[in-house]
Amino acid sequence: MEADRADRGAIEAVVNVDSNVFGRTLSLSTHGFDDLTAAADRLAERFDHPVSTDEKQVPHSDHWPFVTHGVPGFMVSGETEGRGRGWGHTEADTLEKLEPRNLREQAILLTALVADLADADTHVARREPGEIAAALEAENKATGMRVIGDWPYDDDGRVVE
């Protein structure tokens, strides 16, 4: 489902699981959504499991079209401990290369994270698209995005549809 056709108001949060089973520690990019950071902290505490968070923008994956509009979104990966991307996104990216223990643990953790976000008592505040644009500017990502045609905002920080 594309973000421009989705009922974004009906989406509490997007959880994009990408390249996460390399390491045991989940790495959750929160894009500056404080409520996502809080959910990650609850997860780490509940399971006594390492979870790292980062507020920086990650503008190149399936969650990004939603975050662009201010919809809270996690970019989930695993800490690779210096291994880089490895086999990811290549023809050699096959199931037998996954660490079964990491896959099991992270399936449990991410299911619990999604259940927490879907709980009726959980609310994840949105951000204004202009705030996301400003964060990209502050992180020196805007110029490159403009050069390659990926800049989704007008001069006022509104999403160009």
C-alpha positions as CSV (number, residue, x, y, z in Angstrom):
1,M,0.0,0.0,0.0
2,E,1.4,3.3,-1.0
3,A,1.5,6.1,1.6
4,D,-0.3,8.6,-0.7
5,R,-3.2,6.2,-1.1
6,A,-3.4,5.0,2.5
7,D,-5.7,6.3,5.2
8,R,-2.7,7.6,7.1
9,G,-4.9,8.8,9.9
10,A,-5.8,5.2,10.6
11,I,-2.2,4.1,11.0
12,E,-0.8,4.2,14.5
13,A,2.8,3.5,13.4
14,V,4.7,1.7,10.7
15,V,7.3,-0.9,11.7
16,N,9.6,-1.6,8.8
17,V,11.7,-4.7,9.4
18,D,14.8,-4.7,7.3
19,S,18.1,-6.4,7.7
20,N,17.5,-7.1,11.4
21,V,18.8,-10.6,12.0
22,F,22.5,-9.9,11.5
23,G,23.0,-9.2,15.2
24,R,21.2,-9.9,18.4
25,T,20.7,-6.3,19.4
26,L,17.8,-4.7,17.7
27,S,18.5,-1.2,16.3
28,L,15.4,0.9,16.0
29,S,15.5,4.2,14.1
30,T,12.8,6.4,15.6
31,H,13.0,9.4,13.3
32,G,12.6,11.7,16.4
33,F,9.2,10.3,17.4
34,D,9.5,10.3,21.2
35,D,6.7,7.8,21.7
36,L,8.5,5.3,19.5
37,T,11.6,5.7,21.6
38,A,9.4,5.1,24.7
39,A,8.0,1.9,23.1
40,A,11.5,0.7,22.4
41,D,12.5,1.3,26.0
42,R,9.4,-0.6,27.2
43,L,10.4,-3.5,25.0
44,A,14.0,-3.6,26.2
45,E,12.9,-3.4,29.8
46,R,10.1,-6.0,29.5
47,F,12.4,-8.6,27.9
48,D,15.7,-7.5,29.5
49,H,17.1,-7.5,25.9
50,P,19.4,-5.0,24.3
51,V,17.6,-2.5,22.0
52,S,19.4,0.5,20.6
53,T,17.5,3.6,19.3
54,D,18.6,6.4,17.0
55,E,16.6,9.6,16.3
56,K,18.2,10.2,12.9
57,Q,16.2,10.1,9.7
58,V,16.5,7.0,7.5
59,P,15.0,8.2,4.3
60,H,15.5,5.2,2.0
61,S,13.2,2.2,2.9
62,D,9.6,1.1,2.9
63,H,8.6,3.1,6.0
64,W,9.9,6.4,4.6
65,P,6.8,7.5,2.5
66,F,4.8,7.3,5.7
67,V,7.3,9.2,7.9
68,T,7.5,11.9,5.2
69,H,3.9,12.7,6.0
70,G,4.5,12.7,9.8
71,V,3.2,9.1,10.4
72,P,5.4,7.5,13.1
73,G,7.7,4.9,11.7
74,F,10.4,2.6,12.9
75,M,13.2,1.4,10.7
76,V,14.2,-1.9,12.3
77,S,17.6,-3.4,11.7
78,G,20.2,-5.3,13.7
79,E,23.5,-4.1,15.0
80,T,26.0,-5.7,12.7
81,E,29.2,-5.3,14.8
82,G,31.3,-4.2,11.9
83,R,30.0,-6.8,9.4
84,G,28.2,-4.3,7.1
85,R,25.3,-5.4,5.1
86,G,26.6,-8.9,4.4
87,W,24.5,-10.9,2.0
88,G,21.5,-8.6,2.4
89,H,19.7,-7.6,-0.8
90,T,21.8,-9.9,-3.0
91,E,21.0,-13.2,-4.7
92,A,22.9,-14.9,-1.9
93,D,20.5,-13.6,0.8
94,T,19.0,-16.9,1.6
95,L,17.3,-18.4,4.7
96,E,20.1,-20.8,5.7
97,K,22.4,-17.8,6.3
98,L,20.3,-16.5,9.1
99,E,21.2,-17.1,12.7
100,P,18.1,-19.1,14.0
101,R,18.5,-17.9,17.5
102,N,18.5,-14.2,16.4
103,L,15.5,-14.9,14.1
104,R,13.5,-16.5,17.0
105,E,14.4,-13.8,19.5
106,Q,13.7,-10.9,17.1
107,A,10.4,-12.4,16.0
108,I,9.3,-12.5,19.6
109,L,10.6,-9.0,20.3
110,L,9.1,-7.4,17.2
111,T,5.7,-9.1,17.8
112,A,5.6,-7.7,21.3
113,L,6.6,-4.3,19.9
114,V,3.8,-4.3,17.4
115,A,1.3,-5.5,20.0
116,D,2.4,-2.7,22.3
117,L,1.9,-0.1,19.5
118,A,-1.5,-1.6,18.6
119,D,-2.8,-1.6,22.2
120,A,-5.8,0.7,22.6
121,D,-4.0,2.5,25.5
122,T,-1.0,3.4,23.4
123,H,-0.9,6.5,21.3
124,V,2.0,7.6,19.2
125,A,2.0,11.3,18.4
126,R,2.6,12.3,14.9
127,R,5.1,15.0,13.7
128,E,4.4,17.7,11.2
129,P,6.0,17.1,7.8
130,G,7.9,20.3,8.2
131,E,9.6,18.9,11.3
132,I,10.8,15.9,9.3
133,A,12.1,18.2,6.6
134,A,13.9,20.3,9.2
135,A,15.5,17.2,10.7
136,L,16.7,16.1,7.3
137,E,18.2,19.6,6.8
138,A,19.9,19.5,10.2
139,E,21.3,16.0,9.4
140,N,22.7,17.3,6.1
141,K,20.6,14.8,4.1
142,A,18.4,17.3,2.3
143,T,20.9,18.4,-0.4
144,G,21.7,14.8,-1.5
145,M,18.0,14.0,-1.5
146,R,17.3,17.0,-3.7
147,V,20.1,16.1,-6.1
148,I,18.8,12.6,-6.7
149,G,15.1,13.8,-6.9
150,D,14.0,12.3,-3.5
151,W,13.1,15.5,-1.7
152,P,9.4,15.3,-1.0
153,Y,8.8,18.7,0.4
154,D,8.0,22.2,-0.9
155,D,9.6,25.4,0.4
156,D,7.1,25.5,3.3
157,G,7.8,21.9,4.5
158,R,4.6,20.5,3.0
159,V,4.7,17.1,1.2
160,V,4.4,17.6,-2.5
161,E,1.7,15.1,-3.7
